Amino acid sequence: MLWMAEAPERRAHPTELWPQVRSILVLGANYAGETDPLAALSARDKASIALYARRKDYHDVLKGRLKELAGFLAARGGGDVKVFIDTAPVLEKTLAAQAGLGWQGKNTMLVSRRHGNWLFLGAIYTTLALPDERPEPDRCGSCRRCLVACPTEAFPRPYVLDARRCISYLTIEHRGVIPQRLRGAIGNRVFGCDDCLAVCPWNKFARAAHDQKLAQRVELEAPDLRHLVRLDETAFRLYFAGTPVKRTGRDRFVRNVLIAVGNSTDPTLLPEVEALLDDPSPLVRGMAVWALGRLADADRFAAERDRRLIAETNGEVRAEWWQPEEE
């Protein structure tokens, strides 16, 4: 599988730091929902948040459980153990496929016959020698639903994801300005994207998760854009406390919300956009300019540009004022 993205600073793989590793346990936790995860996409005044992020941060919930299991293994078997949940460069999906939890589908995600695409993954590295599991064979067949469903055409071919076009990467991990050519396709997705996961036929076997510690927050199923675009730093932290959304930070999140606002075609949101033209964050100001250009008429946009460009010192924000809309 190939994941193309901005090259991170290389960190040592756990097996380099701990060469005595003899076994790796990979565990999955079901997070399937009871309703259509894509339902909010049809409501332009609402925001769509990825299903996994509508609940308490799974890192916090599952890490404790993995540590408890690891402690049990160490006590019974006498070996050393280490727990990883996105805390090291561990290829959880590849390892999960080798461990028999599922297979990596054409969307590069782990697919399970029991849970579809909806699994949180974690790993326990141990010096204990444990029995091997049989890898799950690829069961995607000729299906291409996930590839066709991608709004930004982020799959150049099956089993290959170009993260530079992936909405999940752009709205969660990407720290800078989102390319203009992709903003329209983002729609109202303000944190992550479930399109290629939700259309998988194997999801028909998934049952809704009932883990109370990972229960969905109802207010995050389809929050109002008008509310989200008004969030300052304090309000953002309070509203998303304990969820994965908080990790991305207020400025990047409001950047995403402004793209959704610009795609809403709702001119009643113009006052909210104009209020952010003076935001301290250049990232927010730049996306406010883009949203203004989508919602305001030419005269109103030109008047704001003439009034604000003189004082604007950030090059990327200035470019938004002058950059024509790309087809």
TIFI-39711 format. One record per residue: y, x, z of N, C-alpha, C, O in turn; residue in one letter. Coordinates in steps of 0.05 Angstrom, whole numbers, plus 5000, padded with zeros to 4 digits. Layout:
TIFI-39711
YXZYXZYXZYXZa/...
END
This chain:
TIFI-39711
497650175000500050005000502550185000502550395012m/504650094987507050244985509350084997509749854989l/510750215015513150085027515550265020515850485031w/517150185001519450344993521950265008522750035007m/523150445023525450385039527050645043526250865034a/529250615057530750855064529051035082527850935101e/528851285075527051465089528051505118530251605122a/526451425138527251465166526751755174525251905161p/527951835196527352095207524452115215523451935229e/523052315206520152325211519552365240520752535254r/517752195250516752225277513752285276512352195258r/512852445295510052525295508252275299508852105316a/506152265284504152055287502752095313502252315322h/501951875326500551895352498152085352497752225371p/496652095330494352275329495152565327493552745334t/497552625318498552905318499252995346498753225353e/500252805362501052875389498552865408498552995429l/496552725399494252675417491752705401490452495395w/490952945393488652995375485952905386484052895371p/485852835411483252755423482552465417480452365426q/484252315403483752035397481152005382480752135361v/479451825392476851775378476651495368475051435350r/478151305380477951025372480750905373482450975389s/481150705356483550545356482850255356481350155339i/483750115376483349825378485949685367488149745376l/485549505349487749345338487449055346485248945342v/489448945358489248675368491448495355493648585350l/490748245350492548065337493047815355491147725369g/495447715355496147465369497247265350499147325335a/496147025350496946815331499746715338500346665361n/501446685318504046555323504646335302507046285297y/502646215291503045995272504545765286504145705309a/506345645270507945415281506745155273504745135258g/507844935285506844665279508244545255507244345244e/510544645247512144525225512444735203511744965206t/513444635180513844805157515945015163518244945169d/515245275162517245485169519445505149521545625154p/519145385125521245395104522945145104524645115086l/522644965123524044705122527044735122528444585108a/528044935137530944965139532345065113534745045111a/530745165094531945265070533345055053535145125038l/532544805056533744595041536344485053537644315041s/536944575077539444475091541544695090541444885106a/543444675072545344885068547244925091548545135093r/547544725108549344745132547844865155549044905177d/545244925152543645035173542845325166543245415143k/541845465186540845735181537845745184536645595199a/536645925168533745965169533146225183534146435174s/531546215204530746455219527746485217526246285219i/526846725212523946765209522346665232523346675255a/520046555227518446425248517946605272518046505294l/517346855267516647035290519047075309518647135332y/521447035299523847095315524946845329527046865342a/523646615327524646375340523446345368523346125379r/522746565380521346555406522046815421523446985411r/520946835445521347085460520247315445518247295431k/521447545447520747785433517847855439517047905462d/516147855418513347905422512748185433510748225446y/514548375427514148645438513948635469512248755481h/515748475481515848465510513348315521512348395542d/512448105507510147955517507548105513505948125532v/507148205489504448325483504148605495501848685501l/506248745499505949015509504649015537502949175543k/505548825553504348805580501348735579499748845595g/500648565561497848485558496148715547493848755556r/497248865529495749095518495349305540493249435542l/497449345556497249545578495049455598493649625608k/494949195603492849105621490049155610488249235624e/489749095584487149145572486549445571484249525575l/488549605564488149895563487350005590485650175593a/488649895611487949975638485049915645483650065658g/484149675636481349595641479449795627477449875638f/480049865601478350045586478250315600476150435603l/480550415609480650675622479050675648477650865654a/479250455663477850435688474850425685473350535700a/474050275664471150245659469950485644467650565650r/471450595625470250805608471051085615469751275606g/473151115631474051375640475651535619476351765624g/476351415597477951555577480851515580481751355597g/482451655565485351615564486051405544484651365524d/488351265548489151055530492251065527493651155545v/493150975504495950945498496350685482494750625464k/498550545488499150285476501450315457503450445463v/501250185433503450195414503949915402502149785392f/506449825404507349585390510049645378512149615390i/510049745353512449825339513950045355516450065352d/512550195370513950405386513250685375514150885386t/511850695353511150955340510450885311509950655304a/510351095294509651045266506650985262505251135249p/505850765273503050675271502850465249504350275248v/500950505230500650315208498850085217496450075210l/499949895232498349685244496849525224494549455228e/498149455201496849285181494349415169492249295165k/494749675162492449825150490249855171487849815164t/490949915195488849945216487549675222485149665226l/489049455222487949195227485949115205483848995211a/486549195180484649135158482049295162479949195158a/482349555170479949715175478349615199475949645200q/479749485218478449385242477149105237475848995255a/477548995213476348735207477948495215476848265214g/480448525222482048295229482948125205483547895207l/482948255182483748125157484048335135482748545137g/485548275115486048465093488948465086490348265091w/489948685075492748685066492948545039491748635019q/494448325039494648165015496548284995497648504999g/496948134973498748224952501648244961503248384948k/502248104983504948124994505148355014507248375028n/503148515016502848745034502448665064502248835081t/502448405069502048315097499148275103497448245085m/498448285129495748235137495047935133496647765142l/492847885121491947605117489247565132487447725128v/489147365148486747305163485547045154487046855148s/482847025153481546775145482046565166481946325160r/482446635191482846445213485746375218486446155225r/487546575214490346535222492246565199494746545203h/491346595175493146625152494846875155493747095161g/497446845151499347075153500547105180502147285185n/499846925199501346915224500047065247498846935265w/500247325247499147485269501047705277502147855260l/501547725303502847955315500748165319498448105326f/501448425315499448635317500348845337502648905340l/498348955351498849175369496349355369494249275360g/496649605379494449795378494149945404496049995418a/491650005410490950175433489450415423487350395411i/490650655427489250905420487751005445488850995467y/485351095441483751175464482051415457481251455434t/481351575477479551795473476651705476474751865472t/476251445482473551345484472351305456473751245437l/469751345454468351285428467351005429465550935445a/468450835412467650555411466350485384466850625365l/464750275383463350205358465350135336467450015341p/464750215311466450145288466049855281463849735285d/468149735269468049465258467949485228468649685216e/466949285215466749275186469449175174470348965182r/470649325156473149235144472748965129470648915118p/474948805129474848545115475448595086477348735079e/473948485068474548515039476948365031477748165043p/478248455009480548314998479648044986477848034969d/480947834996480147564987482547424973482547174972r/484347574962486647454948485847344921487047154911c/483847474908482947384882485247394861486747594860g/485447194845487547184824490147054833491947024817s/490246974858492646834869495147014868494947254874c/497346904860499947044858502146894872504546954867r/501546704889503546524900505646684915508046634913r/504846884931506747034947508647194929511047224935c/507547304907509247464889511347294876513647374873l/510547054867512346874853514446754872516646704863v/513746724897515546594916517846764925519846654934a/517747024921519847194932522547134918522747164894c/524547064934527146994922528547224908530147184889p/528047474916529447704905527647874888528448094880t/525247774881523447924864522848204875523148404861e/522148214900521748474914519048594909518448814919a/517248454894514648564889514448664860514148494842f/514848924854514549014827511748984815511448964791p/509848974833507048914825505548844850506448894872r/503148724847501548644871501048884889500449104880p/501248834915500749034936502949244939502649434953y/505149204925507449394927509949234933510649044919v/511349314955513749184963516149374962515949594973l/518149304947520649464946522449354968523849154964d/522549494990524149395013527149385007528549235021a/528049524987530849514980531649234969534049174968r/529749074962530248804953529148594972529548354967r/527848674993526548495012528548375031530048515044c/528648105033530647975050530148045079532048065095i/527648065087527048145115528248415122529548455142s/527848605104528948875108532048855108533348975126y/533148725089536048725086537448585109539548675118l/536348375120537648225141537048325169538348245188t/535048495171534248585198534648885201535948975220i/533649045183533749335186536049475172537149665183e/536949365150539149495135541749485150542549265159h/543049705154545349725170548049685156550049645168r/547949715129550449705115550949455099549949235107g/552449475078553149245061550749175044549549345032v/550148915044547948815027548948794998551148684994i/547548904979548448904951549248624942547848424947p/551448604928552448344919550448194901550347954903q/548948344885547148214866544948064880543647894868r/544448124906542247994921543247774939541547624950l/545747754943546747564964546247274958545547124975r/546547194933546046924926543146834931542646614940g/541247014926538446954929537646934959535646824966a/539247054976538747045005538946765016537746685035i/540646605003540946325011542046305039544046425046g/540546155056541446125084539546275104539446205127n/538146475094536346635110538046835126539047035114r/538446795151540146965167538747185183539947365193v/536047155185534547355199531647335190530147165198f/530947515172528247515161527747315140529547165132g/525247315130524547135108521547085110519947275113c/520746835108517846765110516646665083514346585083d/518146685062517246565037514546655027512746495021d/514146925026511647025016509346985035507046995027c/509946945061507846885080507146595080504746525080l/509146415079508646135082507046005059505745805063a/507246125035505846005012502946085010501545984992v/502046265027499246365025497246135030497445995050c/495346095012493345875016491745905041490745715051p/491346155050489746195074491046075099489646045120w/493546015098494845895122493745615128494145515151n/492345495110491245225115489145235138488545025150k/488145465144486145495165487545555192486145555213f/490045615192491445695216492045455234492845245224a/491745485259492445285278494845375294495245605299r/496545185301498945245316498345395342496545325356a/499945595347499645755372500645585396502545435393a/499245625418500045475443500545665466500245575489h/501145905460501846105481504646035492506546065478d/504745945517507345865528509346095529511746045527q/508346335533510246565534511446625507513446775505k/510146525486511146565458511946305446511946275421l/512546105462513345845452515945855436517746005443a/516145705415518545695399520845575414520545385430q/523245675409525645555419526645355399527245425376r/526845105406527544885388530244935375530544875351v/532145045390534845085379534945295358537045325345e/532845445354532745655334531345575308531145735289l/530345325307528945235283530745205259530045275237e/533145095264535145065243537945045255539144825253a/538945255266541545245279543845205259543545285236p/546045095268548345045251549745305243550245465261d/550345335218551945565209554645575223555645785230l/555845345227558445335240558445455268560345585276r/556245405282555945525309555545825307556745975321h/553745905290552946195288555246365279555546595289l/556846265260558946435249561246485270562946655266v/561246325291563346355311562546545334564146595352r/560146645333559146805355560547075358560647225339l/561747125381562747395387560447545400558247445403d/561047785409558947955420557647835444555147835446e/559247725462558047605487556447355480554247325490t/557547185464556046935457553546995442551446865446a/553547205424551147275410548947365429546647285426f/549747535448547747635466546547415484544147415490r/548147225492547247005508545446825492543346735502l/546246755468544746565452541946665444540046515443y/541846925438539347045428537947215449536247385442f/538747185474537547345496534447315496533347095495a/533147545496530247555498528747515472526347515472g/530247475450528947435424529247685406530947865412t/527647715385527947945367530647955353531448175345p/531947735351534547725336536547905350538248035337v/536447915376538448075391538348365383540348505385k/536048465374535748745367537648835344538449065343r/538248645326539748725302542748755308544148885293t/543648635330546448665337548248445325547548335304g/550448385338552148165329553348215302553448035286r/554348455296555748495271553948465247554748335227d/551548575248549648535225548748245223548448145201r/548448115245547547835244549747665232549247495215f/552247695241554447535230554847605200555647435185v/554347855192554347925164552447735149553247625128r/550047705159548047535147548947245146548647105126n/550147155169551046875170553246825150553346605138v/555047015146557146975126556046955098557246815081l/553947095092552647065066551646785063551846655042i/550346685085549346405084551646205081551446005067a/553846265095556246085092557246095064557945885053v/557446325052558346345024556546195005557446094985g/553946185011552046044994551945745000550645594985n/553345655021553145375029554645185011554044945010s/556645294997558445134980560044924996560844724986t/560344975022561644785040564444885047564745065063d/566544775034569244865039570344815067572344925075p/568944635082569944585109569444825127570544835149t/567845015118567345255134569545475129569445685141l/571345415111573445615105575045705129575545945131l/575845535148577245635172575645845188576746035199p/572945795189571245985204571246255189571246465202e/571146245163571146495147573746645149573846885154v/575946495147578646625149579046755176580446955178e/577946635197578246755224576947025225577747195241a/574847075209573447325210574547535191573547765190l/576547465176577947665159579347875175580048095165l/579747815201581048005219579048125240579948245260d/576548085235574548175254574648485257575148625237d/574148585281574248875285572149025268572549265261p/569948895261567749025246568349015216568648795205s/568449245202568749245173566449105159566848975138p/564049115170561748985159562248685158561648545138l/563248575180563848285182566248215164566048015149v/568348375164570648315147569848305118570748135103r/568248495109567448505081565948265072566448155051g/564048175089562547935082564247685084563747485071m/566247685102568147465103569747445077570247225067a/570447665066571847665040570047545019570947385003v/567547625018565747524998565347215001565347074981w/565047125026564646845031567246685023567046465012a/569546805029572046685021572146644990572946434980l/571246844976571246834947569346614936569846514915g/567346554951565346354943566346064949565645874935r/567946034970568745774980571545694973572145454969l/573345884970576145824965576845814936575345934920a/578945674928579845684900581245944895581846094914d/581746004870582846264862585546324874586046544882a/587246124876589946164888589746224917591146404927d/588046084932587846134960586746414965587646564983r/584746494949583546764952585646974946585847174961f/587146944925589147144917591347164938592347384943a/592146944950594146954971593247114995594747275006a/590747065003589647225026589347515019589947685035e/588547574994588247854986590947994986591148214997r/593047864976595647994975596748035003598248225008d/596047865021597147885048595648095065596848215082r/593048135060591448295077590848575066590248755082r/590848615040590048865029591849095038590849325040l/594349045042596249255050595349395076595549645078i/594249235095593549345121590649435122589849565141a/589049365102586149435103585649725095586449815074e/584349875113583950155109581050225102580450445092t/579150035106576350085100575850055070576449845058n/574650255058574150255029572250045020572649924999g/570149985036568249785028569449505029568749335013e/571149455049572449195051574449165028574648945016v/575849375022577749354999576249304973577249154956r/573949414970572449374946571549074944571348974922a/570948944966570248664966572548494955572048294941e/574948564962577248414952577548424922578548244910w/576748654910577148694882574648664865574848644840w/572348664877569848654862569348384851569248194866q/569048354825568448094813565548014820563848184825p/565047754821562447644827560447724805561047684781e/558247844813556147924793554447694787553847524804e/553447684762551647464754548847534765546947374760e/
END
